[in-house]
């Protein structure tokens, strides 16, 4: 195994390991607020991306890690009886269909670009929610995703769609999520010239 393959493998393994805390939380709270349908559709998106990259002999191990983790979460939530179908699921289903159409029309490279961007578009509501309600613990997870995708990016052998597009875009998205989790929110009731620093109210 050469240097590039080692980085690709490390990125894929790290992504898979990052599902452990999510699984632990789902086991603890019974999958509250999550849905089997949502994770099944995420599995479909990541599977399309993985197959499209594999077809191009590209950098597919990170997306494979996501696919396996998504499928495990979907199975867990099905076992927990968590099945909800709403607007968000309709959006992801439309993205899945759109990516398949893109593959049919333009081939695997088009599918790679469409699916990568589709996954990020589907993640916009999560980014907006984290921006409104920053959670530092969640930010730790996204920081790890930045590292995992960054490692996979440098594992790519060239600046091509099949080697570096998906991990590069995902690293950027993960960084945005991390930054959103670190946003300082001024507590309601404080005056405009007051702020909270490390839990201590100060005035300037």
VENNOR-V385502 format. One record per residue. N is the residue number from 1. RES is the residue in one letter. BURIAL is 1 if it has 16 or more other C-alpha atoms within 10 Angstrom, else 0. Layout:
# VENNOR-V385502
N,RES,BURIAL
N,RES,BURIAL
This chain:
# VENNOR-V385502
1,X,0
2,X,0
3,X,0
4,X,1
5,X,1
6,X,0
7,X,1
8,X,1
9,X,1
10,X,1
11,X,1
12,X,1
13,X,1
14,X,1
15,X,1
16,X,1
17,X,0
18,X,1
19,X,1
20,X,0
21,X,0
22,X,0
23,X,1
24,X,0
25,X,0
26,X,1
27,X,0
28,X,0
29,X,0
30,X,1
31,X,1
32,X,0
33,X,0
34,X,1
35,X,1
36,X,1
37,X,1
38,X,1
39,X,1
40,X,1
41,X,1
42,X,1
43,X,1
44,X,1
45,X,1
46,X,1
47,X,1
48,X,1
49,X,1
50,X,1
51,X,1
52,X,1
53,X,1
54,X,1
55,X,0
56,X,1
57,X,0
58,X,1
59,X,1
60,X,1
61,X,1
62,X,1
63,X,1
64,X,1
65,X,1
66,X,1
67,X,1
68,X,1
69,X,1
70,X,1
71,X,1
72,X,1
73,X,1
74,X,1
75,X,0
76,X,1
77,X,1
78,X,1
79,X,0
80,X,1
81,X,0
82,X,1
83,X,0
84,X,0
85,X,0
86,X,0
87,X,0
88,X,0
89,X,1
90,X,0
91,X,0
92,X,1
93,X,1
94,X,0
95,X,1
96,X,1
97,X,0
98,X,1
99,X,1
100,X,1
101,X,0
102,X,1
103,X,1
104,X,0
105,X,0
106,X,0
107,X,0
108,X,1
109,X,1
110,X,1
111,X,1
112,X,1
113,X,1
114,X,1
115,X,1
116,X,1
117,X,1
118,X,1
119,X,1
120,X,1
121,X,1
122,X,1
123,X,0
124,X,0
125,X,0
126,X,0
127,X,1
128,X,0
129,X,0
130,X,1
131,X,1
132,X,0
133,X,0
134,X,1
135,X,0
136,X,1
137,X,0
138,X,0
139,X,1
140,X,0
141,X,1
142,X,1
143,X,1
144,X,1
145,X,1
146,X,1
147,X,1
148,X,1
149,X,1
150,X,1
151,X,1
152,X,1
153,X,1
154,X,1
155,X,1
156,X,1
157,X,0
158,X,0
159,X,0
160,X,0
161,X,1
162,X,1
163,X,1
164,X,1
165,X,1
166,X,1
167,X,1
168,X,1
169,X,1
170,X,1
171,X,1
172,X,1
173,X,1
174,X,1
175,X,1
176,X,1
177,X,1
178,X,1
179,X,1
180,X,1
181,X,1
182,X,1
183,X,0
184,X,0
185,X,0
186,X,0
187,X,0
188,X,0
189,X,0
190,X,0
191,X,0
192,X,0
193,X,0
194,X,0
195,X,1
196,X,0
197,X,0
198,X,0
199,X,0
200,X,0
201,X,0
202,X,0
203,X,0
204,X,0
